[in-house]
Structures are given as structure tokens and as C-alpha cells.
């Protein structure tokens, strides 16, 4: 039994790594200096640009001002500005300087006026028609042309302001007419739509922060974790200090944990300082925008207002699991890298992977649910958005479903980093030149009896990619549909492991576990199908309740089992073919590769997880849980029996029962039997007594299957071959 890490050694490693980080001037600059300087400089630049665009008065040429009515006035008494009553404030009116021109000037000529606007002599030109007084008396529709340049943003802003000002002037004219005719306001405007916004100013600002801060939190925590991890792992390899650390009294696990907490500490510190600097900068910008006139200034000051203390608290709370996850992944990749340069190459795939996960949160249609809660990064970002916006009912319901998977992912990544630290070929490998011809010769000449873990993962990747492209082709094809598409997909799953087993291994039969097993394993396969079926049916019902399936999709799935070449043909395509193809792929080639240099339970769990993800791609997300659970049982059955046949038998019987049950439930001759066994025959749901028996029988059979390892160890010791550790 491995001893637990010593706290004194772990703290010693932690202090060493933190001290090294503090001594590095580049790290200090990135963590402490850059956040303090960056955002204020950005604020100054933005304020200068906005002040140059917003606060500078714009010239508006008014041609034919002598035709304007005295009441309601369009211009102020001096004739240099528009009437302040047509704006929200006097400061808004001051942003447009009026220049009066007679009709005889060149401003009345359209080509000349256009050239003058292009040369910046005016931002806009307003033409007052000569017959304006007569049109007002006749209450006719009046057209006032405004020339502007939409390519020039200041000219476009001036045009928008003129339209708002003329709309208010029109309202004054209508009000004067109603007063003259002794009419109520509802005569000209029978319907008045009033927008009553229930959101407070803090809530409006919080809505913006709720979309911005999750994105920033992910990017900053990722960046803050990755660069220190590269420095203290790949950097130590280049500096030659890794050997000195390894010969210290600290164990490998203590070293990994010390480095991990260092990276996590730097990630949290860097993220907090960045967010703090950004928040203070936003507050300063909000105060600057309060002096801006109009709705733009009010909106900007509201948006840039400081987040509430509750928002800041939840950001700090969720920063811890997010940094824990990114620190573990970054440390694992940093240990794998040969050099700092190679480690930096790994950052781009991480960004590419994380960006879609966090960009989902920017869509208002994406809401936190159980599916998104188990997604790494996305769940934390959506939970933070819900907390900032005050949706505490939703946040409370999904807090643990978000937190627990994130910590589990972090633990898995940390375990991966610890495993990498145990391998000398990873810690001390040097940069090497790659030759495709030499690499191919090496694969053929130096083949091992079984595939490596990398080859198993490559096989799974090829299966996923080939299945994806096949699905794209089948979606456009009209010749292959229904059961034919299922058969084509299974053949795509079978071909990669068969080809790779022949080309890359010395013993394809051993790799694919093609051997006749003991009879008890075949009986165990049959017994496990019968024992597990009630539990699997209840789990399927629970999953579909948590993640509902649309009615249209249900009808599509039902058509696969009800229509086709009869029950025998349907069983062949939906039961026998997947049993053969998927077992050779996952319990044959992939499991054989994963069990190299790994414990039995780790290899079984990884292959089962891959098996579940394949079903997500090919059919439904809801099948992830059932497929993973059955994948664990199938993997254990394959490892203990050393044969693929029990797994094929189990897989076939399980699928065959699922395919046959809906048809059998519709037959009247089976109604008496099904009524005593099932509480819902159509859905395959058993009575409670059968569930109890199922739990007991399944536990006993799986325990018996797991205990067989002791018998195998005794037999292996007799022949001198050690049994893999469980």
C-alpha cells in the first residue's frame, strides 16, 4: 500500500516552487505589473477615442431656415443651435452647431453639398422646403431631406441625432394641432406603447457582467495556470534542475502535488488581480461616461458600473474549482512536453477546445441544465452567469452537479500528471528529429505483441472521425437509410481495429482476444444480462427523465425496430452486428492497448468511457450512462476470460432483448406473463420485487467476476507469469 504524501515535504516543494516563481521577473511582471498597467492604459485609449467621437461638436448646415415656422421653434433664438427643448439636455443640444445658409448658396446643389460633406466642411446638411408653411397649414405630409455620409461615423451619428430631434419636433407640431382643434392626445395616437423595464440599474449592469465575467474567468484562469506549469516542468527539464529535484527525499507524488498547488496558486492570484484591475478600470470609465450626454453616456455608465459584492463573491468561489481543473490539465501537458517551446504548442489546442465550451454561455438560449452542468468549463461558466444574474433557484439546483464533475475532471488530470511523473521516458526524453520513413519502418520492424496506449487512443480517434464523416455522407444520401446506415456505421467501427491489429501488432489474435473461453464465462455473460436488465431499464428511465428525448426522435428510433426485414433481420443489424464490431474495437484492440502500463480498473474505465462517447456520437447523448455502465461490465468480462466471445454474447443478448421486447409486448399471448413481470412492458420496466432481486444478483455476479483475479494470480504464479495489477 502506498504511503500518503507527507505534509512537510509537500509544503517544502510548494515553498520552493513559489519562491522560484517570485524570483522570475517575467512571472512577476505578468502577474502583478501587467494587470495594473494594461487596463488603465486601455481605458485611457478608449476614452480618448470616444471623447474625440462623441464630445466634439458637429456642424449641421441648414438651408432655407427662413421657411421655418416660429412655433414650435426648431432653432434657438441665436440661430446657432437647435432648440434645447428638442433634446434631453442642453449639453446634447450643444453637440450640434447650426450653420445657416441661403438657398442661393452651393449647399443647395446636391453634388456640391456631397463633396463638401466628404471633405469635412459639415457633418450633415438639412434642406428646409420653401413651401413648408403652406404644407403645415394643409396638414400635409412633409419631407425634410438630410444629406450625410454613412461611411463617416461622426456624420452617421449626427444623422441619428437629427432624426431623434426632428421626431421630437414633430411631436410638438402634433400637440399644437391637437390643442388648436380641442382634441385629446389619443386622437392622433390612439395607442401608446409604454416600455416598463423592471430591471434596476444594478441588474442591467449585472446582466452585462454575467456574460462577460464567465468568459474572462475561463481565459484568465487558463492562461494563469498554463505558463507557470510550463515553466516549472518543461522549463526545469531545459535548465537541468529536474534531476536534482527527483533525488530529494520528497516522493514523486509530493513533487507533483507541490507543483500543482503552485500552479493553482499562481492561476488564482493572476485571475483575481486581472479581474480587480478590470473592475477598477470599469468603475473609472463609468464615472467618465456619466459626463457624456444622451443615452449613450447613460448606457455606458450603467454597463461599466462595478459588479455587486455578491457577484464578486461567487466569482471567487467558482474560481477555485476552475483553477483546480486548468492547473491539473496544464501540469499534465507540461510534464509531457520536452521543452518550453513544445509546451507552448500545446496551448493552442487547449484554447481551441475551451473556446467553444465558454462561447456557449454567451448565447441567451443556452441555460444551465444537467447536460451542460457535466460539461467541463461550460457548467462553471453557466453557473457563474446564473449567480451573477440572481437566479439562485437554478444555481442552487445545479451547484453540486457542476462542482463535483469539475473536481472529478481535475482529479483525473492530476492523476494523469502523477502517472507521467513516474515514467523516466517522459521526464528525461529529449527533442528528436522526426522521419516518416523511419517511423513507419519502426512500426513494422519493432512491433509488439499488443498495441500501445497511444495506438489504442489513435484507433478510437480514427473510429470517431470516420463515423462522423460517414454520418455527414448518410445525411445527404437517399440510397442508404434506416438499418442500412446502422450496418454501414458498424463496419466503420470494425475496420480500423482489424487493420491496425494486423499491421501494428505481432499477435493479432491475442490483441483481439480471439480465443475460446471457459464455459463459466459464457454462463456468466448470460447471467449478467438477465440480472442487469432491470437495473439498466430503470437507469434508462431516470436518464430520459433528466434529459428528455423529443417525440420525433422517439418515433425515428421506434421505426428502426418496427420496420425492416422482419425480426430476424432486425436482430442481425441491431444486435449481432454491433455486438461483433464494437466488441472487437473496444474490448479487443482498444482495451488491449489501454491495459499496457495501466492498472486493470483504469483500462476498463477508460475503454468504457470511450464506448459511451461513441454512442453519444452515433445515437443519443442519453446512451452515455448506460453504455458506460455496460462497458465496465464488458471490459471486466473480457479481462477475466481473456476472450472476446463472452462480451459478444453479453452484447448480443442485451441488444436482442431491447429490440425484441417492444414487439413481444404487443403480442396478446405474452400479456399474462409480461403482466406479472413488468409494470410497463412497452418500456421494459420491471416490478419492484424484480428490481430487488436484480440488485442482489448483479452484485453477486460482478463480485464473483472481480474475485476471479485471485485465482488467475495463483495460476500465473505457477507458470511464472505475473497477473496485471487490479
C-alpha positions, 0 to 999 in steps of 0.5 A: 500500500502506498504511503500518503504524501507527507505534509512537510515535504509537500509544503517544502516543494510548494515553498520552493516552487513559489519562491522560484516563481517570485524570483522570475521577473517575467512571472512577476511582471505578468502577474502583478505589473501587467494587470495594473498597467494594461487596463488603465492604459486601455481605458485611457485609449478608449476614452480618448477615442470616444471623447474625440467621437462623441464630445466634439461638436458637429456642424449641421448646415441648414438651408432655407431656415427662413421657411421655418415656422416660429412655433414650435421653434426648431432653432434657438433664438441665436440661430446657432443651435437647435432648440434645447427643448428638442433634446434631453439636455442642453449639453446634447443640444450643444453637440450640434452647431447650426450653420445657416445658409441661403438657398442661393448658396452651393449647399443647395446643389446636391453634388456640391453639398456631397463633396463638401460633406466628404471633405469635412466642411459639415457633418450633415446638411438639412434642406428646409422646403420653401413651401413648408408653411403652406404644407403645415397649414394643409396638414400635409405630409412633409419631407425634410431631406438630410444629406450625410455620409454613412461611411463617416461615423461622426456624420452617421451619428449626427444623422441619428441625432437629427432624426431623434430631434426632428421626431421630437419636433414633430411631436410638438407640431402634433400637440399644437394641432391637437390643442388648436382643434380641442382634441385629446392626445389619443386622437392622433395616437390612439395607442401608446406603447409604454416600455416598463423595464423592471430591471434596476440599474444594478441588474442591467449592469449585472446582466452585462457582467454575467456574460462577460465575467464567465468568459474572462474567468475561463481565459484568465484562469487558463492562461494563469495556470498554463505558463507557470506549469510550463515553466516549472516542468518543461522549463526545469527539464531545459535548465537541468534542475529536474534531476536534482529535484527527483533525488530529494527525499520528497516522493514523486507524488509530493513533487507533483502535488507541490507543483500543482498547488503552485500552479493553482496558486499562481492561476488564482492570484493572476485571475483575481488581480486581472479581474480587480484591475478590470473592475477598477478600470470599469468603475473609472470609465463609468464615472467618465461616461456619466459626463457624456450626454444622451443615452449613450453616456447613460448606457455606458455608465450603467454597463461599466458600473462595478459588479455587486459584492455578491457577484464578486463573491461567487466569482471567487468561489467558482474560481477555485474549482476552475483553477483546480481543473486548468492547473491539473490539465496544464501540469499534465501537458507540461510534464509531457512536453520536452521543452518550453517551446513544445509546451507552448504548442500545446496551448493552442489546442487547449484554447481551441477546445475551451473556446467553444465550451465558454462561447456557449454561455454567451448565447441567451438560449443556452441555460444551465441544465444537467447536460451542460452542468457535466460539461467541463468549463461550460457548467462553471461558466453557466453557473457563474452567469446564473449567480451573477444574474440572481437566479439562485433557484437554478444555481442552487439546483445545479451547484453540486452537479457542476462542482463535483464533475469539475473536481472529478475532471481535475482529479483525473488530470492530476492523476494523469500528471502523477502517472507521467511523473513516474515514467523516466521516458517522459521526464528525461526524453529529449527533442528528436528529429522526426522521419516518416520513413523511419517511423513507419519502418519502426512500426513494422520492424519493432512491433509488439505483441499488443498495441500501445496506449497511444495506438489504442487512443489513435484507433478510437480517434480514427473510429470517431472521425470516420463515423462522423464523416460517414454520418455527414455522407448518410445525411445527404444520401437517399440510397442508404437509410434506416438499418442500412446506415446502422450496418454501414456505421458498424463496419466503420467501427470494425475496420480500423481495429482489424487493420491496425491489429494486423499491421501494428501488432505481432499477435493479432489474435491475442490483441483481439482476444480471439480465443475460446473461453471457459464455459463459466464465462459464457454462463456468466455473460448470460447471467449478467444480462438477465440480472442487469436488465432491470437495473439498466431499464430503470437507469434508462428511465431516470436518464430520459427523465433528466434529459428528455428525448423529443417525440420525433426522435422517439418515433425515428428510433421506434421505426428502426425496430418496427420496420425492416426485414422482419425480426430476424433481420432486425436482430442481425443489424441491431444486435449481432452486428454491433455486438461483433464490431464494437466488441472487437474495437473496444474490448479487443484492440482498444482495451488491449492497448489501454491495459499496457502500463495501466492498472486493470480498473483504469483500462476498463474505465477508460475503454468504457468511457470511450464506448459511451462517447461513441454512442453519444456520437452515433445515437443519443447523448442519453446512451452515455450512462448506460453504455458506460455502465455496460462497458465496465461490465464488458471490459471486466468480462473480457479481462477475466476470460481473456476472450472476446466471445463472452462480451459478444454474447453479453452484447448480443443478448442485451441488444436482442432483448431491447429490440425484441421486447417492444414487439413481444409486448404487443403480442396478446399471448405474452400479456399474462406473463409480461403482466406479472413481470413488468409494470410497463412492458412497452418500456421494459420496466420491471416490478419492484420485487424484480428490481430487488432481486436484480440488485442482489444478483448483479452484485453477486455476479460482478463480485464473483467476476472481480474475485476471479483475479485471485485465482488467475494470480495463483495460476500465473504464479505457477507458470511464472507469469505475473497477473496485471495489477487490479 
